[in-house]
């Protein structure tokens, strides 16, 4: 990984949409910026703050769905997991923000927490609007280890968002979701792209600021997080939720078949890679991009048949 990134080209390709302010941002300081520097911290904090979309979930217009579209939406085996994930994420991120002294970094992570909480409100309004029944929500207590919980949430989003980008595009392309519903959810999906972009830059900056003798321990903690994340997702794929409760649905395969074009695994991974790149393309090229999950996806493609 390069220690210094060059300034982006002004005419770089960009996939525009109705909300360019959310998708496109360039830091106002020209020239190379050293990863781990104070200016790097300012850059990734300002990216998150400056691209905030002030929409209010209470005024979102939930479109009336035709019977087939409503049946498809309500049959998805994702709503309990989605609502609870956002509920846990918001309290974990806010708890870590409360420990910070640097005002700009704290402001940015508090905004991250607020957007996670808003995602939960959006999902809650959706399930209410379309009569989707949810299991009772568990409590969301503040985590005892704030930094660990923040990192666990960030790395978790790096995995989940990568696949969500592809599933969302597949659902849009196939017509599984009507255009009006896609338009309503688009800001939520793009906010997740901003969150993981912010997080991977925070990780790189944070590691550079650690004394050399603390970095091995940090690496061990990150490794432990990845092991737990993989274990949790294998459990979900077997139909077991985060609380150890078994479900009938095989979440990942069934969601892939239901949401989109019934794409083959190779086609879906390629779509996820394309969407990940597209959603990151409008932000300052000096910001680091997520690399681990895309690299693993490309590695998987090498072992898959065409």
Secondary structure, DSSP 8 states (H G I E B T S, - for coil): --SEE----TT------S-HHHH-B--SS-S-EETTSHHHHHHHHHHHHHT-----GGG-------HHHHHHHHH-TTHHHHHHHHHHHHHHHHHHHTT---HHHHHHHHHHHHHHHHHHHHHHHHHHHTT------------SSHHHHHHHHHHHHHHHHHHHHHHHHHHHHHTSS-HHHHHHHHHHHHHHHHHHHHHHHHHHHHHHHS-HHHHHHHHHHHHHHHHHHHHHHHHHHTTB-TTS-B-SS-HHHHHHHHHSS---HHHHHHHHHHHHHHHHTTB-TTS----HHHHHHHHHHHTS--
